[in-house]
Amino acid sequence: MAKKTHVKVRLVPEAKPDSAFFYYVKKPAGGEKAKVKLSAKKYNPSTRKHELFVEKKLPPHSK
């Protein structure tokens, strides 16, 4: 099988990381951009404003 070119990361609001709202985005798996933490300005419907969202680790899943 081929190597993955992207990994899925979760973006949570910087001001309130325990918020119920978050985004899933794809990030490169290798190279220089893979080492940089992702941050983006996105819309938060709970506060009804655009806020800075930062990358957090994905929660563990159960089978």
N, C-alpha and C positions, 0 to 999 in steps of 0.2 A: 504494500500500500504506500501511497505517497504521503509525504509530510503535510501537515496542516499549514496553510498560509495565513490563517486568521484564527484568533481566539475570541471567545465571547467574554466581555467584561460587563460589570454592572456599574452604572453611574448613579450616585446618590447625592442629594443636596448637601452642599458643604456646611451650611448653617445648621441643618437638622439631619444628621446621618441616619437616625432611627425612624425617619419618616416612612409612611406606607407607600409613597410614590417613588419610582425609580425608572431608569431607562436601561435597556440592554443594547450594547453596540459591539461591532466587530473591531478588533485591533490587530495589527500585524503580529505574527508569531515570531518573526526573526528580524534581525537587522537593528539599526539604531533607534527606530521609532518604537520598537517593542520594549525598550528599557525605560522610556519616558512615561510617567504617569499621565493618563488622559484626563483632561478637564475641558468642559464645554458649557457655554451658556445655553440653557434650555428652559422651556416653560414648565413651571410647577403649578398644577391646577389647584393644589390645596391652599396655596398662598395667592394664587392668581397673578403671579409675576414671573418675569424671567430671572433666573438665579444661576449661580455657578454650581455645576454638578461635577463631582470628582469621582475618580475610579476607586472602587472598593473590591475586595475579593468576593467571588461568588459564594453563596451559602452552600453548606454541604447538602447533598441530595440523598434521598433514601430510595432503595430499590424495591 
